[in-house]
Amino acid sequence: MTAIKFDNVSKKYKLYSKGGLYLRDRVTHSLQRLNPFKGRSLATEPSSVVSPLERDFWALKDVSFEIKKGESVGFIGRNGAGKSTILKLLASVTKPSSGNVEVNGHVAALIEVGAGFHPELTGRENVFLNGSILGMRKAEIEKSFDSIVSFSELEKFIDTPVKHYSSGMYVRLGFAIAVHTNPDIFLIDEVLAVGDEAFQKKCLDTLAAHKATGKTIVLVSHDLAKVQEVCDRCIYIGQGKLQQDGVPANVIRQYRFDVAGVQSDLPKLQTELGQHAEILDVIFRRQDGRECSEFQTGDSLVIEVRYWAHRRIESPVFIVDIDGRKSAHVTAMSTRTDGIVIDSIEGRSSIFCRVPQLTLNEGIYSVNVELDNSEDGEIYDRHFGRYKFIVGTGAEHRWGLVRFRAEWAWNHAFTETLSAPESHIRSTNGSITKPCALSR
C-alpha cells in the first residue's frame, strides 16, 4: 500500500531583492524605469540598468517518488536542496506549484523546533494545544497526559511557560506529544539534532518500535550516520531534483562523492578508495523465509546479510553482533568462530545466519554486521546499530535480556536433589527432567 506519492511535483517561491516587499520601493523602482531626461522607457536599455525586485526560485522541479506503508526513508542533501520543502508539502504547510502530492494516513510532523507551541502558555497548556493541532481529542490528551510528560522528562517544568524552555526541552515535549498521537506517518526534520544523546537514542528506539508496527517514517537530516541507523531507504535531493534513490549506504556514499567534487563510476571509485566490498543491507526472516521484524521468544530467526564484493575477496569473514537495551552486548556470531570457511566472494549476493531458537526476552535489539578478511584482519565494511528487530515473549513479561532453560527443585538441600524423585525436578517449560550427576 502506498503511504506517500510525489508525481512530478514542483514548488516555486519568489525571491525579492532589497526592498522588494515594500510599496514605496516598488513605486520608486517603477519611476526609475522611466528616463525623465530622454522621455523614454529604460526597458530598451540593458537589463542590468535596473535590476528586477523579484525573481522566481524553484525549490523543487519535477520530483517524483513513492513511499510504501511501513518504509523508513531518509532525505539527504545540501542546505537549500529542497528537503524541508518536501516535508512541508507532505505536512500540508504549503501547496505545490505543479504536480500532485498524495498522503494516505494520519501525519505527525516535527519540522521545526517549537512549531505549534504558544510561548506564553505553560508546557501543560501546550500539550493540550499541540495535541489538538495534531488531531487528538481532549479526552485522548487527558488519558495520555502523564505518559507524555514522563516521556519528555519535563515533570519539573511542565507548569512553566515554554518561552523559558531550551530548544532541547521544546523537542522533548514536541516529540513526546507526536508519538502519542499514534500517527500513520512520522515527518521528522533536523529537530532531533538539538536533543541530548540519551534522548536521541530514546527517540530512535521509539521510532524503531513504531516502524516494527507498520508506521511510515520520513526523516530529513544532515547526520548521515543517523539516516543509516534509522532508514532502510535513502533519497538524495540536489538543486531541487531527485539525484539518487536506493540503499542508504550507496546513496550516502554518492552524496559524499558529489560534495567532494568527485564524479565517476561508483564501483571504480570504491576500488580506488580502498573499499573492495560493502554490506548493502540486512534482512530479518522467519524460518519459512518471510521477511519480518517482530519475533517471539523461542522463534527461529534468519539473518540475511546482503553484500557487494567489487572484486574477488579471498577468505572473507562475516560477523553478526546483537545488542540489547542501552547498548548492552548480548552475543556475537561469526563464520570464523562457527567453523565456516568461505574460499572467496565476488559480486552481489547474500549470506544467511540462522538462530534455531531465540532465547532473547522482550525488547528491541540492534544488530551490528561486519565483513573482514580472515588472513590479515582487513575490515571491508561494518554497520553499527542500523538494523533492529523486536522480540515479544508471547507470555507474561520477562526480565533481563536472555531467557535460560533452567531446572528447578524444591528439596531442602541441593545435595538431596541428586537422589530426588524425578517428579520433584521440572524445567521452566514444565517438562520433567532427570537428575544430573556432578563430577568431583
Secondary structure, DSSP 8 states (H G I E B T S, - for coil): -EEEEEEEEEEEEEEE-TTTTSHHHHHHHHHHTEETTTTEEGGGS-TTSS--SEEEEEEEEEEEEEEETT-EEEEE-STTSSHHHHHHHHTTSS--SEEEEEE-S-EEEE-STTTT--TTSBHHHHHHHHHHHTT--HHHHHHHHHHHHHHHT-GGGTTSBGGG--HHHHHHHHHHHHHTT--SEEEE-GGGGGS-HHHHHHHHHHHHHHHHTT-EEEEE-S-HHHHHHH-SEEEEEETTEEEEEE-HHHHHHHHHHHHTT--S-HHHHHHHTT--EEEEEEEEE-TTS-B-SEEETT--EEEEEEEEEEEEEESEEEEEEEE-GGG-EEEEEETTTTT----EEEEEEEEEEEESS--B-SEEEEEEEEEEETTT--EEEEEEEEEEEEEE-SSS---SSB----EEE--SSHHHHTT--GGGEEETTS-B--------
